[in-house]
Amino acid sequence: MNKSIYSVCCFLILFSTARAQDDVYPVREQPGSVVITNATIHVGNGQVIENGSIEMSGGKIIQVGSQISATQPNARIIDGKGKQVYPGLILPVTDLGLKEIANGVRGSNDYEEIGEYNPSIRSIVAYNTDSRIINTLKANGILLANVTPKGGTISGSSTVVQLDAWNWEDAAYKMDIAIHLNLPSFISRPNRFALFLGLPIDRTDPTKQALEKMDEIKSFFRQAKVYINEPVHKETNLKFEALRGLFDRSKKLFIHADQVKQMLVAIDFVKEFGFDVVIVGASESYQIADLLKQNNIAVILQQQHELPATEDDDVDQPYKTPYQLQKAGVLFALNDEHDETRYRNLMFNAGTAAAYGLTREQALQAITLNSARILGIDATTGSIEKGKDANIVISEGDILDMRTSIISAAFIQGRQVSLENKQTQLYQRYMTKYGLK
């Protein structure tokens, strides 16, 4: 083949491959100010501003209200008439960027480390900013996520990231905010198929095993406390050093637990060690909501669109739990951990909670400001208020309603980010193919 023809063919192959990738280059800081006008602004703290305006500059919200004018003469104006404006949504616990294909290619997963006690493992260094899933989340209004490791007894530390970055250093929004602890189960539910087929059944006492494991876990933390209280160390223990933030309360302990017995153990951690505890999962938390409130323990509900935890629960119990926690005064956030939807149903989980007792603004707060408070970033994000980062979403309709939630623009720290992703590219491709465009 002629060399020039070969070169052209190579160029076309490379060009077509490049075009197949998501066109979502991270955006550089945009000069001047941007003003969104004439919109319905959902502040995120329960307040709604009709026919309101927001001015952003230098990555921050510099003013918000119903009657404001641009402070800079060459401000870019976005007419938000008929549109809804929201704070950027937050995924409070996720393996985003650590797991690319659910239950699939092992080489695409980097969310779990070998061993039981890994507090020194940092999820942020494994975070993949080139994940295809990230772009679909931005197109649904999710702009921040707490990237969390899994596996073992102590999985490691999680970091909050913003979803418009070249690498993990750019992505880091707040580093190493929490250590993640997975509690053993106190309940053993028999396998019905094993019973039907006459297979042998495990007769061990799950409560006894769980209590023995809890003694082991508490011993680990007690050793860490002694180590941290020593003024000088002969040798550095990286695992104990990683727990230092728990004892000075600069980090939180995220305890992954669903059962009441597990959550009662979590309360013991607060009483013995003085940790700032958040319970993740908490499907049975409605049963001890008052006790959680008394001990100032926050909750992250992992998944609403699922069956209840036990056969004795109401079939719609997962939908009602947010309202019951709200009524008891428990600080809680909503999450979406579903592998198939890949976290995109976060706002629809909130919409379901709104249909079962919460007001729409309370449901919105559960995926914005409440999440920010639990993650310790509410001073900079979670609501549309003066001085906070301009993490803002513009929707054609109600963001909690899958029929009208169409995101038309999104800003991360004042930068308008691309909403293009693999799904939008396929949509345009086949609209063109069939002459519908």
C-alpha positions as CSV (number, residue, x, y, z in Angstrom):
1,M,0.0,0.0,0.0
2,N,1.2,3.5,-0.8
3,K,2.7,5.2,2.3
4,S,0.5,8.3,1.9
5,I,-2.7,6.2,1.6
6,Y,-1.6,4.2,4.6
7,S,-1.1,7.4,6.6
8,V,-4.5,8.7,5.7
9,C,-6.1,5.4,6.7
10,C,-4.4,5.5,10.0
11,F,-5.5,9.1,10.6
12,L,-9.1,8.2,9.8
13,I,-9.0,5.2,12.2
14,L,-7.6,7.4,15.0
15,F,-10.0,10.2,14.3
16,S,-13.1,7.9,14.3
17,T,-11.8,6.3,17.6
18,A,-11.4,9.7,19.1
19,R,-14.9,10.8,18.0
20,A,-16.3,7.7,19.7
21,Q,-15.1,8.9,23.1
22,D,-17.2,11.2,25.2
23,D,-16.5,14.9,24.3
24,V,-16.3,16.0,27.9
25,Y,-13.0,17.7,28.4
26,P,-12.7,19.4,31.8
27,V,-13.5,23.1,31.5
28,R,-11.0,25.8,32.5
29,E,-12.1,28.6,34.8
30,Q,-14.4,30.9,32.9
31,P,-13.7,34.7,33.1
32,G,-16.2,37.3,34.1
33,S,-19.5,36.6,35.8
34,V,-22.5,34.6,34.8
35,V,-26.1,35.6,35.8
36,I,-29.0,33.2,35.7
37,T,-32.2,35.2,35.6
38,N,-36.0,34.7,35.8
39,A,-35.8,31.2,37.2
40,T,-37.4,29.3,40.1
41,I,-34.5,28.8,42.5
42,H,-34.6,25.9,44.9
43,V,-32.0,27.0,47.4
44,G,-31.6,23.6,49.0
45,N,-32.4,24.6,52.6
46,G,-36.1,24.5,52.1
47,Q,-36.4,28.0,50.6
48,V,-37.7,28.6,47.1
49,I,-37.2,31.9,45.2
50,E,-39.7,32.6,42.5
51,N,-38.5,34.6,39.5
52,G,-35.0,34.7,41.1
53,S,-31.5,35.4,39.8
54,I,-28.1,34.1,40.7
55,E,-24.7,35.7,39.9
56,M,-21.6,33.6,39.7
57,S,-18.0,34.8,39.5
58,G,-14.6,33.4,40.3
59,G,-16.2,30.0,40.9
60,K,-18.4,31.4,43.7
61,I,-22.0,32.5,44.1
62,I,-21.7,36.3,44.7
63,Q,-25.4,37.1,45.0
64,V,-28.8,35.4,44.9
65,G,-32.3,36.8,45.2
66,S,-35.4,37.9,43.5
67,Q,-34.3,41.4,42.5
68,I,-30.6,41.6,41.7
69,S,-28.5,43.0,38.8
70,A,-25.1,42.0,37.5
71,T,-22.2,43.5,39.3
72,Q,-20.0,43.3,36.2
73,P,-20.8,45.2,32.9
74,N,-20.0,42.3,30.6
75,A,-21.7,39.5,32.5
76,R,-23.0,36.6,30.5
77,I,-26.8,36.3,31.0
78,I,-28.7,33.0,31.0
79,D,-32.5,33.4,30.8
80,G,-34.0,30.8,33.1
81,K,-37.6,31.7,32.5
82,G,-39.8,28.6,33.0
83,K,-36.8,26.6,34.3
84,Q,-35.9,25.2,37.8
85,V,-32.5,25.8,39.3
86,Y,-31.1,23.5,42.0
87,P,-27.8,23.0,43.9
88,G,-25.6,20.3,42.4
89,L,-26.7,16.9,43.6
90,I,-24.3,14.8,45.8
91,L,-23.8,11.0,45.9
92,P,-22.8,10.5,49.6
93,V,-21.4,7.0,49.2
94,T,-20.3,5.4,45.9
95,D,-17.7,3.3,44.1
96,L,-17.8,5.7,41.1
97,G,-14.5,5.7,39.3
98,L,-13.4,2.5,41.2
99,K,-15.8,0.1,39.5
100,E,-16.5,0.5,35.8
101,I,-18.5,-2.6,34.9
102,A,-20.8,-4.0,37.6
103,N,-20.2,-7.8,38.1
104,G,-18.0,-7.7,35.0
105,V,-14.4,-7.2,34.0
106,R,-12.2,-7.7,37.0
107,G,-9.5,-5.5,35.5
108,S,-11.9,-2.5,35.5
109,N,-12.5,-2.7,39.2
110,D,-10.3,-1.2,41.9
111,Y,-12.6,-0.8,44.9
112,E,-11.4,-3.5,47.3
113,E,-8.0,-4.3,48.9
114,I,-6.8,-7.6,50.3
115,G,-7.0,-8.0,54.1
116,E,-9.4,-7.2,56.9
117,Y,-8.0,-4.0,58.4
118,N,-7.1,-1.4,55.8
119,P,-7.7,2.1,57.3
120,S,-4.6,3.4,55.5
121,I,-6.1,2.6,52.0
122,R,-7.1,5.8,50.2
123,S,-9.8,5.5,47.5
124,I,-8.8,8.7,45.9
125,V,-5.5,7.5,44.4
126,A,-7.4,4.8,42.5
127,Y,-10.2,7.2,41.2
128,N,-10.5,7.1,37.5
129,T,-11.6,10.5,36.1
130,D,-12.0,8.9,32.6
131,S,-14.9,6.7,33.7
132,R,-17.7,6.7,31.2
133,I,-20.2,6.7,34.1
134,I,-19.1,10.1,35.4
135,N,-20.5,11.9,32.3
136,T,-23.9,10.3,32.6
137,L,-24.2,11.5,36.2
138,K,-23.4,15.1,35.3
139,A,-26.2,14.9,32.7
140,N,-28.5,13.9,35.5
141,G,-27.5,16.8,37.8
142,I,-25.0,14.9,40.1
143,L,-21.9,17.0,40.4
144,L,-20.2,15.7,43.6
145,A,-19.6,12.2,44.9
146,N,-17.9,10.6,47.9
147,V,-15.7,7.9,46.4
148,T,-15.7,5.0,48.9
149,P,-13.6,1.8,49.1
150,K,-15.3,-1.6,49.9
151,G,-14.4,-4.9,51.4
152,G,-12.8,-6.2,54.6
153,T,-13.7,-5.0,58.1
154,I,-12.1,-1.6,57.7
155,S,-12.1,-0.7,54.0
156,G,-10.2,2.6,54.1
157,S,-10.9,6.3,53.6
158,S,-13.2,8.0,51.2
159,T,-12.8,11.4,49.5
160,V,-15.3,13.8,48.0
161,V,-14.7,14.5,44.3
162,Q,-16.1,17.0,41.8
163,L,-17.0,15.4,38.5
164,D,-15.1,17.7,36.1
165,A,-11.4,16.9,36.3
166,W,-8.3,15.7,34.4
167,N,-6.9,13.5,37.2
168,W,-7.6,12.6,40.8
169,E,-5.6,15.6,42.2
170,D,-7.9,17.9,40.2
171,A,-11.0,16.0,41.2
172,A,-10.4,16.0,45.0
173,Y,-12.9,18.3,46.7
174,K,-12.3,17.3,50.3
175,M,-9.7,14.6,51.0
176,D,-10.0,11.6,53.2
177,I,-13.2,12.7,55.1
178,A,-14.1,9.3,56.6
179,I,-13.0,5.8,57.5
180,H,-15.4,3.0,56.5
181,L,-16.2,0.1,58.9
182,N,-18.3,-2.9,57.9
183,L,-20.0,-4.6,60.8
184,P,-20.7,-8.4,60.9
185,S,-24.3,-9.6,60.6
186,F,-26.1,-10.6,63.8
187,I,-28.8,-12.6,61.8
188,S,-28.6,-15.7,59.8
189,R,-31.5,-16.1,57.4
190,P,-31.9,-19.7,56.1
191,N,-31.6,-20.4,52.4
192,R,-35.0,-21.5,51.2
193,F,-33.6,-23.4,48.3
194,A,-31.3,-25.3,50.6
195,L,-34.2,-26.2,52.8
196,F,-36.3,-27.3,49.7
197,L,-33.4,-29.4,48.3
198,G,-32.6,-30.9,51.7
199,L,-29.0,-29.5,51.7
200,P,-27.1,-29.1,55.0
201,I,-27.8,-25.9,56.8
202,D,-25.3,-23.8,58.8
203,R,-26.2,-24.2,62.5
204,T,-23.6,-21.8,63.9
205,D,-24.8,-19.0,66.2
206,P,-24.5,-15.7,64.1
207,T,-25.0,-13.5,67.2
208,K,-22.1,-15.3,69.1
209,Q,-19.9,-15.0,66.0
210,A,-20.8,-11.3,65.5
211,L,-20.1,-10.4,69.2
212,E,-16.7,-12.2,69.0
213,K,-15.9,-10.2,65.9
214,M,-17.0,-7.0,67.6
215,D,-14.6,-7.7,70.4
216,E,-11.8,-8.0,67.9
217,I,-12.8,-4.7,66.2
218,K,-13.0,-2.8,69.4
219,S,-9.6,-4.2,70.5
220,F,-8.1,-2.8,67.2
221,F,-9.5,0.7,68.0
222,R,-8.3,0.5,71.6
223,Q,-4.8,-0.4,70.4
224,A,-4.9,2.5,68.0
225,K,-6.0,4.9,70.8
226,V,-3.0,3.8,73.0
227,Y,-0.7,4.3,70.0
228,I,-2.0,7.8,69.2
229,N,-1.8,8.9,72.8
230,E,1.9,8.0,72.9
231,P,4.1,11.1,72.5
232,V,6.9,9.2,70.7
233,H,6.8,6.0,68.7
234,K,9.7,3.6,68.1
235,E,8.1,2.5,64.8
236,T,5.3,4.2,62.7
237,N,2.1,2.1,62.4
238,L,0.5,3.3,59.2
239,K,-2.9,1.7,60.1
240,F,-3.1,3.4,63.4
241,E,-1.9,6.7,62.0
242,A,-4.7,6.6,59.5
243,L,-7.2,6.5,62.4
244,R,-5.8,9.6,64.1
245,G,-8.5,11.8,62.5
246,L,-11.2,9.7,64.2
247,F,-10.0,10.5,67.6
248,D,-9.6,14.2,67.0
249,R,-12.9,14.2,65.1
250,S,-11.4,15.7,61.9
251,K,-12.7,12.5,60.2
252,K,-15.9,10.6,60.6
253,L,-16.5,6.9,61.0
254,F,-19.0,5.6,58.4
255,I,-20.4,2.4,59.8
256,H,-22.1,0.2,57.2
257,A,-25.0,-1.5,59.0
258,D,-28.6,-2.3,58.3
259,Q,-29.8,-4.3,61.3
260,V,-30.9,-2.8,64.6
261,K,-28.4,-4.8,66.6
262,Q,-25.6,-3.5,64.4
263,M,-26.7,0.1,64.9
264,L,-26.8,-0.4,68.6
265,V,-23.2,-1.4,68.4
266,A,-22.5,1.7,66.4
267,I,-23.9,3.7,69.3
268,D,-21.4,2.0,71.6
269,F,-18.6,3.4,69.4
270,V,-19.9,6.9,70.0
271,K,-20.0,6.3,73.8
272,E,-16.7,4.5,74.2
273,F,-14.5,6.4,71.6
274,G,-16.3,9.6,71.1
275,F,-16.3,9.1,67.3
276,D,-18.4,11.2,64.9
277,V,-20.5,8.3,63.5
278,V,-22.6,8.0,60.4
279,I,-24.6,4.9,59.7
280,V,-24.6,3.8,56.0
281,G,-27.4,1.5,54.8
282,A,-29.6,1.8,57.9
283,S,-32.6,0.0,56.4
284,E,-34.0,-0.7,59.9
285,S,-33.1,2.8,61.3
286,Y,-36.8,3.8,61.5
287,Q,-37.1,1.4,64.5
288,I,-34.6,3.3,66.6
289,A,-34.9,6.8,65.1
290,D,-35.3,8.5,68.5
291,L,-32.2,6.7,69.8
292,L,-30.2,7.8,66.8
293,K,-31.3,11.4,67.3
294,Q,-30.3,11.3,71.0
295,N,-26.8,10.2,70.1
296,N,-26.4,12.7,67.3
297,I,-25.9,9.9,64.7
298,A,-26.5,10.8,61.0
299,V,-27.8,8.2,58.5
300,I,-27.3,7.6,54.8
301,L,-30.1,5.5,53.3
302,Q,-28.5,3.4,50.5
303,Q,-31.4,2.4,48.3
304,Q,-35.1,3.2,48.3
305,H,-36.2,1.3,45.2
306,E,-36.0,-2.2,46.8
307,L,-38.0,-4.7,48.9
308,P,-38.0,-4.3,52.6
309,A,-35.3,-5.9,54.7
310,T,-37.5,-8.4,56.4
311,E,-40.8,-10.2,55.6
312,D,-42.5,-8.6,58.5
313,D,-42.0,-5.1,57.2
314,D,-44.5,-3.2,55.1
315,V,-43.8,-3.7,51.4
316,D,-43.4,0.1,51.1
317,Q,-41.2,0.5,54.2
318,P,-38.1,1.7,52.2
319,Y,-40.2,4.5,50.8
320,K,-41.5,5.6,54.2
321,T,-38.2,5.5,56.2
322,P,-37.0,8.9,55.1
323,Y,-40.2,10.6,56.4
324,Q,-39.9,8.7,59.7
325,L,-36.3,9.9,60.2
326,Q,-37.3,13.4,59.2
327,K,-40.1,13.3,61.8
328,A,-37.7,12.1,64.5
329,G,-35.2,14.9,63.7
330,V,-32.4,12.6,62.5
331,L,-30.0,14.1,60.0
332,F,-30.2,11.8,56.9
333,A,-29.2,11.7,53.3
334,L,-30.4,9.6,50.4
335,N,-28.2,7.6,48.1
336,D,-28.3,5.4,45.0
337,E,-26.0,2.3,45.0
338,H,-27.8,0.3,42.3
339,D,-25.3,-1.4,40.0
340,E,-27.7,-1.5,37.0
341,T,-28.7,2.2,37.0
342,R,-25.2,3.2,37.9
343,Y,-26.3,5.8,40.5
344,R,-28.4,7.8,38.1
345,N,-31.6,7.4,40.0
346,L,-30.5,9.5,43.0
347,M,-33.0,12.3,42.4
348,F,-35.8,9.8,41.7
349,N,-35.2,8.0,45.0
350,A,-35.8,11.5,46.5
351,G,-38.9,11.8,44.4
352,T,-40.2,8.6,45.8
353,A,-39.5,9.8,49.4
354,A,-41.5,12.9,48.5
355,A,-44.4,10.8,47.5
356,Y,-44.3,9.0,50.9
357,G,-44.4,11.9,53.4
358,L,-41.5,14.3,52.7
359,T,-42.1,17.7,51.1
360,R,-40.4,18.2,47.8
361,E,-37.9,20.6,49.4
362,Q,-37.1,18.2,52.2
363,A,-36.5,15.5,49.6
364,L,-34.2,17.8,47.6
365,Q,-32.4,18.7,50.8
366,A,-31.8,15.0,51.4
367,I,-29.6,14.8,48.2
368,T,-28.0,18.3,48.5
369,L,-27.5,20.1,51.8
370,N,-28.0,17.1,54.1
371,S,-25.4,15.2,52.2
372,A,-23.0,18.1,52.4
373,R,-23.5,18.4,56.1
374,I,-22.8,14.7,56.6
375,L,-19.7,14.9,54.4
376,G,-18.5,18.0,56.2
377,I,-18.6,20.2,53.1
378,D,-21.7,22.3,53.8
379,A,-19.6,25.5,54.3
380,T,-18.8,25.4,50.6
381,T,-21.6,23.6,48.8
382,G,-25.0,21.9,49.2
383,S,-27.2,25.0,48.8
384,I,-27.4,28.1,46.6
385,E,-26.2,30.7,49.0
386,K,-23.8,33.7,48.8
387,G,-20.1,32.7,49.3
388,K,-20.6,29.0,48.4
389,D,-19.1,27.3,45.4
390,A,-21.2,27.7,42.3
391,N,-22.3,24.1,41.9
392,I,-25.6,24.6,40.2
393,V,-28.0,22.6,37.9
394,I,-30.6,24.0,35.6
395,S,-33.5,21.7,34.7
396,E,-36.4,22.1,32.3
397,G,-38.7,20.7,34.9
398,D,-38.9,19.1,38.4
399,I,-35.6,17.3,39.0
400,L,-37.3,14.8,41.2
401,D,-39.7,13.7,38.5
402,M,-38.4,11.4,35.8
403,R,-40.9,12.7,33.3
404,T,-39.7,16.3,33.4
405,S,-36.1,16.1,34.8
406,I,-34.2,17.3,31.8
407,I,-30.9,18.9,32.7
408,S,-30.1,21.8,30.3
409,A,-27.0,23.2,32.0
410,A,-24.7,22.4,34.9
411,F,-21.9,24.4,36.6
412,I,-19.2,23.0,38.8
413,Q,-17.3,25.7,40.8
414,G,-18.7,28.2,38.3
415,R,-17.5,26.4,35.2
416,Q,-20.3,25.3,32.8
417,V,-19.5,21.7,32.1
418,S,-20.4,19.5,29.2
419,L,-23.4,17.2,29.5
420,E,-22.4,15.1,26.6
421,N,-22.0,11.4,27.3
422,K,-22.2,8.0,25.6
423,Q,-26.0,8.0,25.7
424,T,-26.4,11.4,24.1
425,Q,-23.9,10.5,21.4
426,L,-25.8,7.3,20.6
427,Y,-29.1,9.3,20.5
428,Q,-27.6,11.8,18.0
429,R,-26.1,8.9,15.9
430,Y,-29.4,7.1,15.4
431,M,-31.4,10.3,15.0
432,T,-29.1,11.0,12.1
433,K,-29.2,7.5,10.7
434,Y,-33.0,7.4,10.5
435,G,-33.4,10.9,9.2
436,L,-35.1,12.2,12.4
437,K,-32.6,15.1,12.8
